Amino acid sequence: LSEIDGIDIVRKLKSNQIIIVVVTNSYDRITEAIGINVAGYIIKNQIDIEFKKIIKEILEYVDINKNIMITTK
């Protein structure tokens, strides 16, 4: 995405009905994402370790009866 970055998309999509996890290598972007109140973040080089953990945490947080859609870019 050359005209808009992930954090800008998060700002536009943020609502109580969307759970957003940011995947990045930039600690500055993590700080920015936390400021937007995202559900979590994963450092790209640790995605194999952290992905299952964060998904488990999110599933424990949400009502099991709600539909959950996982998308990737």
CHARMM-style PDB file with segment names, atoms N, HN, CA, C and O in Angstrom:
ATOM      1  N   LEU     1       0.852  -1.183   0.000  1.00  0.00      PROA
ATOM      2  CA  LEU     1       0.000   0.000   0.000  1.00  0.00      PROA
ATOM      3  C   LEU     1       0.892   1.239   0.000  1.00  0.00      PROA
ATOM      4  O   LEU     1       1.526   1.547   1.009  1.00  0.00      PROA
ATOM      5  N   SER     2       0.942   1.921  -1.081  1.00  0.00      PROA
ATOM      6  HN  SER     2       0.427   1.671  -1.901  1.00  0.00      PROA
ATOM      7  CA  SER     2       1.838   3.064  -1.163  1.00  0.00      PROA
ATOM      8  C   SER     2       1.203   4.350  -0.658  1.00  0.00      PROA
ATOM      9  O   SER     2       1.921   5.249  -0.220  1.00  0.00      PROA
ATOM     10  N   GLU     3      -0.113   4.466  -0.705  1.00  0.00      PROA
ATOM     11  HN  GLU     3      -0.696   3.736  -1.062  1.00  0.00      PROA
ATOM     12  CA  GLU     3      -0.769   5.708  -0.324  1.00  0.00      PROA
ATOM     13  C   GLU     3      -1.235   5.722   1.124  1.00  0.00      PROA
ATOM     14  O   GLU     3      -1.433   6.795   1.694  1.00  0.00      PROA
ATOM     15  N   ILE     4      -1.412   4.564   1.725  1.00  0.00      PROA
ATOM     16  HN  ILE     4      -1.251   3.692   1.263  1.00  0.00      PROA
ATOM     17  CA  ILE     4      -1.891   4.481   3.098  1.00  0.00      PROA
ATOM     18  C   ILE     4      -1.167   3.326   3.782  1.00  0.00      PROA
ATOM     19  O   ILE     4      -0.931   2.286   3.166  1.00  0.00      PROA
ATOM     20  N   ASP     5      -0.816   3.507   5.050  1.00  0.00      PROA
ATOM     21  HN  ASP     5      -1.008   4.351   5.549  1.00  0.00      PROA
ATOM     22  CA  ASP     5      -0.120   2.422   5.747  1.00  0.00      PROA
ATOM     23  C   ASP     5      -1.065   1.714   6.720  1.00  0.00      PROA
ATOM     24  O   ASP     5      -2.208   2.132   6.906  1.00  0.00      PROA
ATOM     25  N   GLY     6      -0.586   0.664   7.322  1.00  0.00      PROA
ATOM     26  HN  GLY     6       0.343   0.324   7.171  1.00  0.00      PROA
ATOM     27  CA  GLY     6      -1.398  -0.163   8.198  1.00  0.00      PROA
ATOM     28  C   GLY     6      -1.998   0.586   9.374  1.00  0.00      PROA
ATOM     29  O   GLY     6      -3.155   0.360   9.729  1.00  0.00      PROA
ATOM     30  N   ILE     7      -1.215   1.484   9.987  1.00  0.00      PROA
ATOM     31  HN  ILE     7      -0.275   1.667   9.699  1.00  0.00      PROA
ATOM     32  CA  ILE     7      -1.721   2.247  11.130  1.00  0.00      PROA
ATOM     33  C   ILE     7      -2.869   3.154  10.693  1.00  0.00      PROA
ATOM     34  O   ILE     7      -3.848   3.307  11.424  1.00  0.00      PROA
ATOM     35  N   ASP     8      -2.761   3.754   9.513  1.00  0.00      PROA
ATOM     36  HN  ASP     8      -1.966   3.630   8.919  1.00  0.00      PROA
ATOM     37  CA  ASP     8      -3.865   4.578   9.004  1.00  0.00      PROA
ATOM     38  C   ASP     8      -5.120   3.735   8.791  1.00  0.00      PROA
ATOM     39  O   ASP     8      -6.231   4.187   9.069  1.00  0.00      PROA
ATOM     40  N   ILE     9      -4.944   2.520   8.302  1.00  0.00      PROA
ATOM     41  HN  ILE     9      -4.042   2.152   8.076  1.00  0.00      PROA
ATOM     42  CA  ILE     9      -6.085   1.617   8.114  1.00  0.00      PROA
ATOM     43  C   ILE     9      -6.706   1.264   9.463  1.00  0.00      PROA
ATOM     44  O   ILE     9      -7.930   1.232   9.595  1.00  0.00      PROA
ATOM     45  N   VAL    10      -5.868   1.000  10.461  1.00  0.00      PROA
ATOM     46  HN  VAL    10      -4.874   1.026  10.353  1.00  0.00      PROA
ATOM     47  CA  VAL    10      -6.368   0.703  11.804  1.00  0.00      PROA
ATOM     48  C   VAL    10      -7.209   1.864  12.324  1.00  0.00      PROA
ATOM     49  O   VAL    10      -8.283   1.656  12.889  1.00  0.00      PROA
ATOM     50  N   ARG    11      -6.724   3.072  12.134  1.00  0.00      PROA
ATOM     51  HN  ARG    11      -5.851   3.241  11.675  1.00  0.00      PROA
ATOM     52  CA  ARG    11      -7.487   4.253  12.585  1.00  0.00      PROA
ATOM     53  C   ARG    11      -8.859   4.315  11.919  1.00  0.00      PROA
ATOM     54  O   ARG    11      -9.847   4.658  12.569  1.00  0.00      PROA
ATOM     55  N   LYS    12      -8.927   3.991  10.643  1.00  0.00      PROA
ATOM     56  HN  LYS    12      -8.125   3.713  10.116  1.00  0.00      PROA
ATOM     57  CA  LYS    12     -10.195   4.045   9.914  1.00  0.00      PROA
ATOM     58  C   LYS    12     -11.134   2.901  10.305  1.00  0.00      PROA
ATOM     59  O   LYS    12     -12.352   3.080  10.315  1.00  0.00      PROA
ATOM     60  N   LEU    13     -10.586   1.740  10.623  1.00  0.00      PROA
ATOM     61  HN  LEU    13      -9.597   1.594  10.614  1.00  0.00      PROA
ATOM     62  CA  LEU    13     -11.402   0.570  10.920  1.00  0.00      PROA
ATOM     63  C   LEU    13     -11.766   0.424  12.390  1.00  0.00      PROA
ATOM     64  O   LEU    13     -12.698  -0.310  12.720  1.00  0.00      PROA
ATOM     65  N   LYS    14     -11.063   1.096  13.263  1.00  0.00      PROA
ATOM     66  HN  LYS    14     -10.306   1.692  12.995  1.00  0.00      PROA
ATOM     67  CA  LYS    14     -11.211   0.858  14.693  1.00  0.00      PROA
ATOM     68  C   LYS    14     -12.646   1.050  15.153  1.00  0.00      PROA
ATOM     69  O   LYS    14     -13.238   2.113  14.969  1.00  0.00      PROA
ATOM     70  N   SER    15     -13.184   0.018  15.744  1.00  0.00      PROA
ATOM     71  HN  SER    15     -12.703  -0.846  15.893  1.00  0.00      PROA
ATOM     72  CA  SER    15     -14.507   0.080  16.359  1.00  0.00      PROA
ATOM     73  C   SER    15     -14.554  -1.004  17.426  1.00  0.00      PROA
ATOM     74  O   SER    15     -13.621  -1.796  17.560  1.00  0.00      PROA
ATOM     75  N   ASN    16     -15.615  -1.035  18.161  1.00  0.00      PROA
ATOM     76  HN  ASN    16     -16.373  -0.392  18.052  1.00  0.00      PROA
ATOM     77  CA  ASN    16     -15.756  -2.054  19.199  1.00  0.00      PROA
ATOM     78  C   ASN    16     -16.017  -3.433  18.620  1.00  0.00      PROA
ATOM     79  O   ASN    16     -15.920  -4.429  19.338  1.00  0.00      PROA
ATOM     80  N   GLN    17     -16.348  -3.513  17.338  1.00  0.00      PROA
ATOM     81  HN  GLN    17     -16.427  -2.704  16.755  1.00  0.00      PROA
ATOM     82  CA  GLN    17     -16.691  -4.793  16.731  1.00  0.00      PROA
ATOM     83  C   GLN    17     -15.525  -5.422  15.965  1.00  0.00      PROA
ATOM     84  O   GLN    17     -15.649  -6.538  15.459  1.00  0.00      PROA
ATOM     85  N   ILE    18     -14.410  -4.727  15.877  1.00  0.00      PROA
ATOM     86  HN  ILE    18     -14.309  -3.821  16.288  1.00  0.00      PROA
ATOM     87  CA  ILE    18     -13.265  -5.237  15.135  1.00  0.00      PROA
ATOM     88  C   ILE    18     -12.094  -5.411  16.094  1.00  0.00      PROA
ATOM     89  O   ILE    18     -11.734  -4.490  16.828  1.00  0.00      PROA
ATOM     90  N   ILE    19     -11.508  -6.596  16.077  1.00  0.00      PROA
ATOM     91  HN  ILE    19     -11.800  -7.344  15.481  1.00  0.00      PROA
ATOM     92  CA  ILE    19     -10.316  -6.870  16.888  1.00  0.00      PROA
ATOM     93  C   ILE    19      -9.124  -6.812  15.950  1.00  0.00      PROA
ATOM     94  O   ILE    19      -9.059  -7.549  14.966  1.00  0.00      PROA
ATOM     95  N   ILE    20      -8.183  -5.931  16.260  1.00  0.00      PROA
ATOM     96  HN  ILE    20      -8.237  -5.332  17.059  1.00  0.00      PROA
ATOM     97  CA  ILE    20      -7.037  -5.717  15.374  1.00  0.00      PROA
ATOM     98  C   ILE    20      -5.748  -6.091  16.091  1.00  0.00      PROA
ATOM     99  O   ILE    20      -5.498  -5.665  17.219  1.00  0.00      PROA
ATOM    100  N   VAL    21      -4.931  -6.903  15.409  1.00  0.00      PROA
ATOM    101  HN  VAL    21      -5.135  -7.249  14.494  1.00  0.00      PROA
ATOM    102  CA  VAL    21      -3.591  -7.246  15.873  1.00  0.00      PROA
ATOM    103  C   VAL    21      -2.621  -6.739  14.814  1.00  0.00      PROA
ATOM    104  O   VAL    21      -2.743  -7.084  13.639  1.00  0.00      PROA
ATOM    105  N   VAL    22      -1.673  -5.930  15.224  1.00  0.00      PROA
ATOM    106  HN  VAL    22      -1.575  -5.650  16.179  1.00  0.00      PROA
ATOM    107  CA  VAL    22      -0.697  -5.353  14.311  1.00  0.00      PROA
ATOM    108  C   VAL    22       0.520  -6.267  14.231  1.00  0.00      PROA
ATOM    109  O   VAL    22       1.022  -6.730  15.255  1.00  0.00      PROA
ATOM    110  N   VAL    23       0.993  -6.525  13.018  1.00  0.00      PROA
ATOM    111  HN  VAL    23       0.586  -6.149  12.186  1.00  0.00      PROA
ATOM    112  CA  VAL    23       2.210  -7.301  12.793  1.00  0.00      PROA
ATOM    113  C   VAL    23       3.224  -6.364  12.150  1.00  0.00      PROA
ATOM    114  O   VAL    23       2.997  -5.850  11.055  1.00  0.00      PROA
ATOM    115  N   THR    24       4.345  -6.144  12.835  1.00  0.00      PROA
ATOM    116  HN  THR    24       4.530  -6.562  13.725  1.00  0.00      PROA
ATOM    117  CA  THR    24       5.316  -5.159  12.370  1.00  0.00      PROA
ATOM    118  C   THR    24       6.715  -5.483  12.887  1.00  0.00      PROA
ATOM    119  O   THR    24       6.878  -6.298  13.795  1.00  0.00      PROA
ATOM    120  N   ASN    25       7.709  -4.845  12.308  1.00  0.00      PROA
ATOM    121  HN  ASN    25       7.577  -4.183  11.570  1.00  0.00      PROA
ATOM    122  CA  ASN    25       9.081  -4.884  12.809  1.00  0.00      PROA
ATOM    123  C   ASN    25       9.470  -3.585  13.492  1.00  0.00      PROA
ATOM    124  O   ASN    25      10.552  -3.488  14.072  1.00  0.00      PROA
ATOM    125  N   SER    26       8.602  -2.588  13.429  1.00  0.00      PROA
ATOM    126  HN  SER    26       7.724  -2.667  12.958  1.00  0.00      PROA
ATOM    127  CA  SER    26       8.916  -1.255  13.930  1.00  0.00      PROA
ATOM    128  C   SER    26       8.361  -1.029  15.334  1.00  0.00      PROA
ATOM    129  O   SER    26       7.147  -1.049  15.537  1.00  0.00      PROA
ATOM    130  N   TYR    27       9.243  -0.816  16.291  1.00  0.00      PROA
ATOM    131  HN  TYR    27      10.229  -0.799  16.127  1.00  0.00      PROA
ATOM    132  CA  TYR    27       8.803  -0.547  17.654  1.00  0.00      PROA
ATOM    133  C   TYR    27       8.042   0.780  17.744  1.00  0.00      PROA
ATOM    134  O   TYR    27       7.163   0.931  18.593  1.00  0.00      PROA
ATOM    135  N   ASP    28       8.373   1.736  16.878  1.00  0.00      PROA
ATOM    136  HN  ASP    28       9.087   1.613  16.189  1.00  0.00      PROA
ATOM    137  CA  ASP    28       7.619   2.990  16.827  1.00  0.00      PROA
ATOM    138  C   ASP    28       6.176   2.725  16.414  1.00  0.00      PROA
ATOM    139  O   ASP    28       5.256   3.343  16.949  1.00  0.00      PROA
ATOM    140  N   ARG    29       5.973   1.825  15.483  1.00  0.00      PROA
ATOM    141  HN  ARG    29       6.721   1.323  15.049  1.00  0.00      PROA
ATOM    142  CA  ARG    29       4.619   1.491  15.021  1.00  0.00      PROA
ATOM    143  C   ARG    29       3.849   0.760  16.115  1.00  0.00      PROA
ATOM    144  O   ARG    29       2.637   0.935  16.244  1.00  0.00      PROA
ATOM    145  N   ILE    30       4.542  -0.057  16.902  1.00  0.00      PROA
ATOM    146  HN  ILE    30       5.526  -0.200  16.798  1.00  0.00      PROA
ATOM    147  CA  ILE    30       3.888  -0.736  18.023  1.00  0.00      PROA
ATOM    148  C   ILE    30       3.371   0.291  19.020  1.00  0.00      PROA
ATOM    149  O   ILE    30       2.229   0.204  19.471  1.00  0.00      PROA
ATOM    150  N   THR    31       4.207   1.257  19.363  1.00  0.00      PROA
ATOM    151  HN  THR    31       5.135   1.327  18.997  1.00  0.00      PROA
ATOM    152  CA  THR    31       3.798   2.311  20.286  1.00  0.00      PROA
ATOM    153  C   THR    31       2.599   3.063  19.739  1.00  0.00      PROA
ATOM    154  O   THR    31       1.657   3.357  20.474  1.00  0.00      PROA
ATOM    155  N   GLU    32       2.631   3.369  18.473  1.00  0.00      PROA
ATOM    156  HN  GLU    32       3.397   3.130  17.876  1.00  0.00      PROA
ATOM    157  CA  GLU    32       1.524   4.065  17.818  1.00  0.00      PROA
ATOM    158  C   GLU    32       0.260   3.209  17.839  1.00  0.00      PROA
ATOM    159  O   GLU    32      -0.830   3.717  18.105  1.00  0.00      PROA
ATOM    160  N   ALA    33       0.399   1.926  17.564  1.00  0.00      PROA
ATOM    161  HN  ALA    33       1.284   1.513  17.348  1.00  0.00      PROA
ATOM    162  CA  ALA    33      -0.748   1.020  17.541  1.00  0.00      PROA
ATOM    163  C   ALA    33      -1.365   0.879  18.932  1.00  0.00      PROA
ATOM    164  O   ALA    33      -2.589   0.867  19.070  1.00  0.00      PROA
ATOM    165  N   ILE    34      -0.534   0.774  19.947  1.00  0.00      PROA
ATOM    166  HN  ILE    34       0.459   0.783  19.835  1.00  0.00      PROA
ATOM    167  CA  ILE    34      -1.034   0.680  21.314  1.00  0.00      PROA
ATOM    168  C   ILE    34      -1.822   1.940  21.661  1.00  0.00      PROA
ATOM    169  O   ILE    34      -2.834   1.876  22.359  1.00  0.00      PROA
ATOM    170  N   GLY    35      -1.354   3.075  21.172  1.00  0.00      PROA
ATOM    171  HN  GLY    35      -0.531   3.127  20.606  1.00  0.00      PROA
ATOM    172  CA  GLY    35      -2.063   4.336  21.388  1.00  0.00      PROA
ATOM    173  C   GLY    35      -3.443   4.357  20.752  1.00  0.00      PROA
ATOM    174  O   GLY    35      -4.318   5.103  21.190  1.00  0.00      PROA
ATOM    175  N   ILE    36      -3.644   3.542  19.721  1.00  0.00      PROA
ATOM    176  HN  ILE    36      -2.933   2.936  19.365  1.00  0.00      PROA
ATOM    177  CA  ILE    36      -4.941   3.441  19.050  1.00  0.00      PROA
ATOM    178  C   ILE    36      -5.794   2.374  19.732  1.00  0.00      PROA
ATOM    179  O   ILE    36      -6.965   2.193  19.400  1.00  0.00      PROA
ATOM    180  N   ASN    37      -5.188   1.672  20.689  1.00  0.00      PROA
ATOM    181  HN  ASN    37      -4.237   1.819  20.959  1.00  0.00      PROA
ATOM    182  CA  ASN    37      -5.897   0.661  21.467  1.00  0.00      PROA
ATOM    183  C   ASN    37      -6.209  -0.602  20.659  1.00  0.00      PROA
ATOM    184  O   ASN    37      -7.327  -1.114  20.709  1.00  0.00      PROA
ATOM    185  N   VAL    38      -5.221  -1.100  19.918  1.00  0.00      PROA
ATOM    186  HN  VAL    38      -4.312  -0.685  19.878  1.00  0.00      PROA
ATOM    187  CA  VAL    38      -5.386  -2.366  19.207  1.00  0.00      PROA
ATOM    188  C   VAL    38      -5.376  -3.508  20.228  1.00  0.00      PROA
ATOM    189  O   VAL    38      -4.947  -3.328  21.368  1.00  0.00      PROA
ATOM    190  N   ALA    39      -5.849  -4.671  19.812  1.00  0.00      PROA
ATOM    191  HN  ALA    39      -6.197  -4.817  18.887  1.00  0.00      PROA
ATOM    192  CA  ALA    39      -5.921  -5.824  20.721  1.00  0.00      PROA
ATOM    193  C   ALA    39      -4.541  -6.376  21.058  1.00  0.00      PROA
ATOM    194  O   ALA    39      -4.336  -6.943  22.131  1.00  0.00      PROA
ATOM    195  N   GLY    40      -3.601  -6.208  20.142  1.00  0.00      PROA
ATOM    196  HN  GLY    40      -3.767  -5.748  19.270  1.00  0.00      PROA
ATOM    197  CA  GLY    40      -2.265  -6.718  20.385  1.00  0.00      PROA
ATOM    198  C   GLY    40      -1.351  -6.478  19.210  1.00  0.00      PROA
ATOM    199  O   GLY    40      -1.740  -5.877  18.209  1.00  0.00      PROA
ATOM    200  N   TYR    41      -0.134  -6.954  19.345  1.00  0.00      PROA
ATOM    201  HN  TYR    41       0.182  -7.442  20.159  1.00  0.00      PROA
ATOM    202  CA  TYR    41       0.851  -6.809  18.270  1.00  0.00      PROA
ATOM    203  C   TYR    41       1.766  -8.019  18.262  1.00  0.00      PROA
ATOM    204  O   TYR    41       1.935  -8.709  19.267  1.00  0.00      PROA
ATOM    205  N   ILE    42       2.348  -8.251  17.103  1.00  0.00      PROA
ATOM    206  HN  ILE    42       2.211  -7.691  16.286  1.00  0.00      PROA
ATOM    207  CA  ILE    42       3.329  -9.317  16.933  1.00  0.00      PROA
ATOM    208  C   ILE    42       4.512  -8.749  16.171  1.00  0.00      PROA
ATOM    209  O   ILE    42       4.341  -8.076  15.154  1.00  0.00      PROA
ATOM    210  N   ILE    43       5.720  -9.023  16.667  1.00  0.00      PROA
ATOM    211  HN  ILE    43       5.860  -9.569  17.493  1.00  0.00      PROA
ATOM    212  CA  ILE    43       6.937  -8.665  15.949  1.00  0.00      PROA
ATOM    213  C   ILE    43       7.102  -9.682  14.821  1.00  0.00      PROA
ATOM    214  O   ILE    43       7.014 -10.887  15.061  1.00  0.00      PROA
ATOM    215  N   LYS    44       7.342  -9.213  13.596  1.00  0.00      PROA
ATOM    216  HN  LYS    44       7.414  -8.235  13.401  1.00  0.00      PROA
ATOM    217  CA  LYS    44       7.368 -10.100  12.428  1.00  0.00      PROA
ATOM    218  C   LYS    44       8.304 -11.286  12.580  1.00  0.00      PROA
ATOM    219  O   LYS    44       7.946 -12.401  12.199  1.00  0.00      PROA
ATOM    220  N   ASN    45       9.490 -11.075  13.125  1.00  0.00      PROA
ATOM    221  HN  ASN    45       9.781 -10.170  13.434  1.00  0.00      PROA
ATOM    222  CA  ASN    45      10.430 -12.194  13.215  1.00  0.00      PROA
ATOM    223  C   ASN    45      10.068 -13.177  14.334  1.00  0.00      PROA
ATOM    224  O   ASN    45      10.761 -14.175  14.525  1.00  0.00      PROA
ATOM    225  N   GLN    46       8.986 -12.902  15.076  1.00  0.00      PROA
ATOM    226  HN  GLN    46       8.422 -12.090  14.921  1.00  0.00      PROA
ATOM    227  CA  GLN    46       8.526 -13.803  16.125  1.00  0.00      PROA
ATOM    228  C   GLN    46       7.112 -14.319  15.856  1.00  0.00      PROA
ATOM    229  O   GLN    46       6.455 -14.850  16.752  1.00  0.00      PROA
ATOM    230  N   ILE    47       6.654 -14.158  14.621  1.00  0.00      PROA
ATOM    231  HN  ILE    47       7.187 -13.726  13.893  1.00  0.00      PROA
ATOM    232  CA  ILE    47       5.269 -14.515  14.297  1.00  0.00      PROA
ATOM    233  C   ILE    47       4.986 -15.989  14.547  1.00  0.00      PROA
ATOM    234  O   ILE    47       3.883 -16.333  14.972  1.00  0.00      PROA
ATOM    235  N   ASP    48       5.947 -16.864  14.297  1.00  0.00      PROA
ATOM    236  HN  ASP    48       6.843 -16.584  13.951  1.00  0.00      PROA
ATOM    237  CA  ASP    48       5.739 -18.300  14.533  1.00  0.00      PROA
ATOM    238  C   ASP    48       5.465 -18.597  16.004  1.00  0.00      PROA
ATOM    239  O   ASP    48       4.684 -19.493  16.326  1.00  0.00      PROA
ATOM    240  N   ILE    49       6.095 -17.859  16.877  1.00  0.00      PROA
ATOM    241  HN  ILE    49       6.729 -17.131  16.616  1.00  0.00      PROA
ATOM    242  CA  ILE    49       5.946 -18.063  18.320  1.00  0.00      PROA
ATOM    243  C   ILE    49       4.705 -17.356  18.851  1.00  0.00      PROA
ATOM    244  O   ILE    49       3.960 -17.927  19.648  1.00  0.00      PROA
ATOM    245  N   GLU    50       4.479 -16.129  18.419  1.00  0.00      PROA
ATOM    246  HN  GLU    50       5.084 -15.666  17.772  1.00  0.00      PROA
ATOM    247  CA  GLU    50       3.461 -15.275  19.015  1.00  0.00      PROA
ATOM    248  C   GLU    50       2.057 -15.427  18.420  1.00  0.00      PROA
ATOM    249  O   GLU    50       1.079 -15.108  19.096  1.00  0.00      PROA
ATOM    250  N   PHE    51       1.929 -15.901  17.184  1.00  0.00      PROA
ATOM    251  HN  PHE    51       2.724 -16.160  16.635  1.00  0.00      PROA
ATOM    252  CA  PHE    51       0.627 -15.922  16.526  1.00  0.00      PROA
ATOM    253  C   PHE    51      -0.396 -16.750  17.312  1.00  0.00      PROA
ATOM    254  O   PHE    51      -1.488 -16.269  17.614  1.00  0.00      PROA
ATOM    255  N   LYS    52      -0.042 -17.979  17.636  1.00  0.00      PROA
ATOM    256  HN  LYS    52       0.845 -18.370  17.391  1.00  0.00      PROA
ATOM    257  CA  LYS    52      -0.970 -18.841  18.371  1.00  0.00      PROA
ATOM    258  C   LYS    52      -1.319 -18.251  19.730  1.00  0.00      PROA
ATOM    259  O   LYS    52      -2.463 -18.336  20.176  1.00  0.00      PROA
ATOM    260  N   LYS    53      -0.337 -17.657  20.380  1.00  0.00      PROA
ATOM    261  HN  LYS    53       0.593 -17.588  20.017  1.00  0.00      PROA
ATOM    262  CA  LYS    53      -0.554 -17.077  21.708  1.00  0.00      PROA
ATOM    263  C   LYS    53      -1.568 -15.934  21.645  1.00  0.00      PROA
ATOM    264  O   LYS    53      -2.496 -15.888  22.452  1.00  0.00      PROA
ATOM    265  N   ILE    54      -1.403 -15.025  20.707  1.00  0.00      PROA
ATOM    266  HN  ILE    54      -0.650 -15.062  20.051  1.00  0.00      PROA
ATOM    267  CA  ILE    54      -2.297 -13.866  20.636  1.00  0.00      PROA
ATOM    268  C   ILE    54      -3.698 -14.281  20.198  1.00  0.00      PROA
ATOM    269  O   ILE    54      -4.686 -13.725  20.679  1.00  0.00      PROA
ATOM    270  N   ILE    55      -3.796 -15.253  19.289  1.00  0.00      PROA
ATOM    271  HN  ILE    55      -2.994 -15.705  18.898  1.00  0.00      PROA
ATOM    272  CA  ILE    55      -5.114 -15.732  18.866  1.00  0.00      PROA
ATOM    273  C   ILE    55      -5.825 -16.399  20.044  1.00  0.00      PROA
ATOM    274  O   ILE    55      -7.027 -16.205  20.227  1.00  0.00      PROA
ATOM    275  N   LYS    56      -5.112 -17.168  20.827  1.00  0.00      PROA
ATOM    276  HN  LYS    56      -4.136 -17.326  20.678  1.00  0.00      PROA
ATOM    277  CA  LYS    56      -5.699 -17.799  22.010  1.00  0.00      PROA
ATOM    278  C   LYS    56      -6.209 -16.737  22.984  1.00  0.00      PROA
ATOM    279  O   LYS    56      -7.312 -16.864  23.514  1.00  0.00      PROA
ATOM    280  N   GLU    57      -5.421 -15.702  23.222  1.00  0.00      PROA
ATOM    281  HN  GLU    57      -4.524 -15.599  22.791  1.00  0.00      PROA
ATOM    282  CA  GLU    57      -5.832 -14.623  24.120  1.00  0.00      PROA
ATOM    283  C   GLU    57      -7.099 -13.929  23.611  1.00  0.00      PROA
ATOM    284  O   GLU    57      -8.004 -13.622  24.387  1.00  0.00      PROA
ATOM    285  N   ILE    58      -7.150 -13.691  22.307  1.00  0.00      PROA
ATOM    286  HN  ILE    58      -6.415 -13.941  21.677  1.00  0.00      PROA
ATOM    287  CA  ILE    58      -8.319 -13.027  21.718  1.00  0.00      PROA
ATOM    288  C   ILE    58      -9.550 -13.915  21.840  1.00  0.00      PROA
ATOM    289  O   ILE    58     -10.624 -13.433  22.201  1.00  0.00      PROA
ATOM    290  N   LEU    59      -9.410 -15.193  21.546  1.00  0.00      PROA
ATOM    291  HN  LEU    59      -8.538 -15.584  21.252  1.00  0.00      PROA
ATOM    292  CA  LEU    59     -10.539 -16.113  21.641  1.00  0.00      PROA
ATOM    293  C   LEU    59     -11.068 -16.220  23.070  1.00  0.00      PROA
ATOM    294  O   LEU    59     -12.272 -16.370  23.280  1.00  0.00      PROA
ATOM    295  N   GLU    60     -10.178 -16.145  24.035  1.00  0.00      PROA
ATOM    296  HN  GLU    60      -9.200 -16.024  23.864  1.00  0.00      PROA
ATOM    297  CA  GLU    60     -10.605 -16.155  25.432  1.00  0.00      PROA
ATOM    298  C   GLU    60     -11.346 -14.868  25.788  1.00  0.00      PROA
ATOM    299  O   GLU    60     -12.217 -14.864  26.657  1.00  0.00      PROA
ATOM    300  N   TYR    61     -10.998 -13.792  25.119  1.00  0.00      PROA
ATOM    301  HN  TYR    61     -10.291 -13.795  24.412  1.00  0.00      PROA
ATOM    302  CA  TYR    61     -11.598 -12.482  25.399  1.00  0.00      PROA
ATOM    303  C   TYR    61     -13.001 -12.345  24.799  1.00  0.00      PROA
ATOM    304  O   TYR    61     -13.904 -11.810  25.442  1.00  0.00      PROA
ATOM    305  N   VAL    62     -13.175 -12.819  23.595  1.00  0.00      PROA
ATOM    306  HN  VAL    62     -12.441 -13.253  23.073  1.00  0.00      PROA
ATOM    307  CA  VAL    62     -14.464 -12.630  22.917  1.00  0.00      PROA
ATOM    308  C   VAL    62     -15.458 -13.710  23.301  1.00  0.00      PROA
ATOM    309  O   VAL    62     -15.080 -14.777  23.783  1.00  0.00      PROA
ATOM    310  N   ASP    63     -16.708 -13.427  23.086  1.00  0.00      PROA
ATOM    311  HN  ASP    63     -17.015 -12.560  22.694  1.00  0.00      PROA
ATOM    312  CA  ASP    63     -17.770 -14.392  23.314  1.00  0.00      PROA
ATOM    313  C   ASP    63     -17.661 -15.478  22.250  1.00  0.00      PROA
ATOM    314  O   ASP    63     -17.651 -15.172  21.058  1.00  0.00      PROA
ATOM    315  N   ILE    64     -17.581 -16.706  22.652  1.00  0.00      PROA
ATOM    316  HN  ILE    64     -17.589 -16.955  23.621  1.00  0.00      PROA
ATOM    317  CA  ILE    64     -17.394 -17.833  21.734  1.00  0.00      PROA
ATOM    318  C   ILE    64     -18.522 -17.907  20.698  1.00  0.00      PROA
ATOM    319  O   ILE    64     -18.314 -18.438  19.607  1.00  0.00      PROA
ATOM    320  N   ASN    65     -19.694 -17.392  21.015  1.00  0.00      PROA
ATOM    321  HN  ASN    65     -19.863 -16.961  21.901  1.00  0.00      PROA
ATOM    322  CA  ASN    65     -20.823 -17.479  20.106  1.00  0.00      PROA
ATOM    323  C   ASN    65     -20.775 -16.469  18.963  1.00  0.00      PROA
ATOM    324  O   ASN    65     -21.582 -16.560  18.038  1.00  0.00      PROA
ATOM    325  N   LYS    66     -19.862 -15.522  19.003  1.00  0.00      PROA
ATOM    326  HN  LYS    66     -19.207 -15.448  19.755  1.00  0.00      PROA
ATOM    327  CA  LYS    66     -19.761 -14.529  17.946  1.00  0.00      PROA
ATOM    328  C   LYS    66     -18.933 -15.062  16.782  1.00  0.00      PROA
ATOM    329  O   LYS    66     -18.044 -15.890  16.979  1.00  0.00      PROA
ATOM    330  N   ASN    67     -19.213 -14.601  15.600  1.00  0.00      PROA
ATOM    331  HN  ASN    67     -19.935 -13.928  15.440  1.00  0.00      PROA
ATOM    332  CA  ASN    67     -18.439 -14.989  14.426  1.00  0.00      PROA
ATOM    333  C   ASN    67     -17.099 -14.274  14.445  1.00  0.00      PROA
ATOM    334  O   ASN    67     -17.030 -13.082  14.744  1.00  0.00      PROA
ATOM    335  N   ILE    68     -16.043 -14.996  14.128  1.00  0.00      PROA
ATOM    336  HN  ILE    68     -16.100 -15.964  13.886  1.00  0.00      PROA
ATOM    337  CA  ILE    68     -14.704 -14.426  14.073  1.00  0.00      PROA
ATOM    338  C   ILE    68     -14.135 -14.702  12.694  1.00  0.00      PROA
ATOM    339  O   ILE    68     -14.145 -15.841  12.228  1.00  0.00      PROA
ATOM    340  N   MET    69     -13.637 -13.660  12.040  1.00  0.00      PROA
ATOM    341  HN  MET    69     -13.629 -12.734  12.419  1.00  0.00      PROA
ATOM    342  CA  MET    69     -13.026 -13.811  10.738  1.00  0.00      PROA
ATOM    343  C   MET    69     -11.575 -13.367  10.843  1.00  0.00      PROA
ATOM    344  O   MET    69     -11.305 -12.254  11.295  1.00  0.00      PROA
ATOM    345  N   ILE    70     -10.662 -14.194  10.443  1.00  0.00      PROA
ATOM    346  HN  ILE    70     -10.882 -15.097  10.076  1.00  0.00      PROA
ATOM    347  CA  ILE    70      -9.242 -13.860  10.467  1.00  0.00      PROA
ATOM    348  C   ILE    70      -8.811 -13.544   9.030  1.00  0.00      PROA
ATOM    349  O   ILE    70      -8.970 -14.371   8.132  1.00  0.00      PROA
ATOM    350  N   THR    71      -8.270 -12.350   8.826  1.00  0.00      PROA
ATOM    351  HN  THR    71      -8.141 -11.679   9.556  1.00  0.00      PROA
ATOM    352  CA  THR    71      -7.788 -11.967   7.509  1.00  0.00      PROA
ATOM    353  C   THR    71      -6.321 -11.603   7.595  1.00  0.00      PROA
ATOM    354  O   THR    71      -5.840 -11.170   8.642  1.00  0.00      PROA
ATOM    355  N   THR    72      -5.618 -11.778   6.505  1.00  0.00      PROA
ATOM    356  HN  THR    72      -6.008 -12.130   5.654  1.00  0.00      PROA
ATOM    357  CA  THR    72      -4.206 -11.396   6.435  1.00  0.00      PROA
ATOM    358  C   THR    72      -3.982 -10.594   5.166  1.00  0.00      PROA
ATOM    359  O   THR    72      -4.763 -10.672   4.218  1.00  0.00      PROA
ATOM    360  N   LYS    73      -2.923  -9.834   5.163  1.00  0.00      PROA
ATOM    361  HN  LYS    73      -2.289  -9.770   5.934  1.00  0.00      PROA
ATOM    362  CA  LYS    73      -2.558  -9.057   3.983  1.00  0.00      PROA
ATOM    363  C   LYS    73      -1.308  -9.629   3.392  1.00  0.00      PROA
ATOM    364  OT1 LYS    73      -0.817  -9.126   2.382  1.00  0.00      PROA
TER     365      LYS     73
END
